[in-house]
């Protein structure tokens, strides 16, 4: 039994040397991808705007994901894309969202320049809750529109900032009848 155990251990040790894996992956040919960290449908819940203040400022980051920092300045433009409201409603019909009215938000700027050698820059969007109907749910998809010819991430290029309307904030009537 002891000899069999030693034989199995030695055999398993030599068998692992027969793997056909390439242990080193070369990422240098992947290119540059421009993205917004912590965005996309996977981070939808984190983009909920639940602050109590009437004016809310949210800051988000633009990231250059590449093997090495770029040796040139990169201009990135963001903007809203209301076609994504209908796309999201079809994706998750649990809450029906309306496009946020233009008067309910503003950007500090929509085009930024990430300097050569850097990877990150930030933008801000300001929300004005007094301009929203509290009985409705609103969605503001902010996406990367242009990245100076670089690849834009397919799954991390949209922040879905949203307000969920209060279902009892609308018009209603109560009869105030109590049953025992």
N, C-alpha and C positions, 0 to 999 in steps of 0.2 A: 504494500500500500504506500509505503514511504517512497519507494522508487518510482511508482506511478505518479505521485504528487510532484516529485522533482521533474520528471519527464514532461508533465503538462505545463509546469511553470517555464521550463526551458523552451518548449515548443511555442508557447504563447509569446515569449520574448522575441524569438526569431521570426514568428509569423507577423509581428507588427512592422517589421522592416520591409515587408512586401507590399505595403500600401502604395498606391499609384497617385497619391495626392501631390500637388505642387504646393509646398508649404509657403512660398513667398508669392504674394499677390502684388502685381505691379499696378499701382494706382496713378502713375504719372501720365498715362494717356487718357484719363477720364475727362479732362477739360475743366471748364469753369461752369458752375451752376449758381445762379442767383436765387436766393430764397428768403422767406420770412420765418425765422425759427419759431416754433410753437404755434404754428398756424395750420390751416386746412381743416377738413372735417374731423380728423382725429382729435383736434384740440377745440372743437366747437363749444363745449361746456365752459372752457376757460375764457372764451370771448364773450360770455354773457356780461352785460353791463347792469350791475345790480346796486351801484352806488346810490346813496340817498340824496346827494346834492343835486341841485338843478342844473349846474354846469359841471360836466365830467370830462377830464382830459385823460386819454389813453395814449401811451407811448408804445410804439412797436419798432422792431429792428429789421434792417435789411442786412443780409449776410452774403458774403462771397465765399462759397464753398469750393475750394480748389486745393490742389496739392501745394502750390506755393502762392504767396500773395501776388497780385497782378503788378506789372511794372508800368502801368498806365492808369490814369484816372478813369473811373467808370461812372457814367451818369445812369441813374435808375429813376424811372417815373412810375408812380402809383396812381391809382384812381379807383372810382367805384364802377361796379359792373352789375347793373340791375338784372341782367339775364340770369345771373347766378341765384337770384331770389327764387325764380320759378324752378330752376334746377334743384335747389335745395328742398323746396316744398315737395317735389316729386321723389326726392331721395329719402326724406323723412317726413311723412305727412302727419306726425303726431301733433304739431302746432303749425297753424297756417300763418306764415309771415308775409307782411306787406313790405314793399320797398320803402326805405326811410325817406321822408321828404327832404329836399335839398336845404331847406331852412333849419333843419334840426341838427346839422353838423357842419363843421368847417375844418380844413386842414391848415397847419402852420405853413406847409409847403408840400408840393406834390412831386417835385424833382429834386433829387439830392445828388451830390458828387462824392463818391467814395475815393479818397486820394490813393495814388499809387502806393503800394506797400501796406495798405490797410485792408481790413476785411469787413468792418461794421460801420453802420451809421443808423441814426434813429429818426423817426418821424412822429408827429403827434396829430391826433384827431380829437376835436372837441365836440362833445354832444350837448345839446340844449334840450333837457327833458320837458321843459314847459311848452315846447313846440310839438310835443307828441300827445296823441290821444291815449290815455292810460288804459283804455279797454281793448286796445289793439296791440298785436305783436309786430315788431319791426325788425328788419334785417338790413344791415349795411355791409355788403361784401366789398372789402378793399383788396385789390389785387395788384400785382406787378404788371404794368402795361408794357414797359420797354426796359431793356437792360443793355442797351448799346450793342446789340448783336450777340450777346452771350446767352447761354441757355437759361431759361426760366424754369424753376422746379415745377414738376407736374402735380405734386401733392402738398407742397408747402409754399404756396404762392398767394394764398388768399386768407385774410382774416375775416371771419364771419361775426362781426360785432352785432349783438342782438339784444333787444328788449322784449321781455315776455309781458304781455298785457295782463292786467288783473281781471279775471273773469267776472268779478262782482262789481267792477267799476262802471259798467254800462247802465243803461236804463233798466229798471226792474220795478216790480210792485210786490208788496207783501200783504198778505191777508191777516197775518198775526193770529192765526187760529191754533189753539192748543188742544190736542187730543189726549185723553187719559188712556 
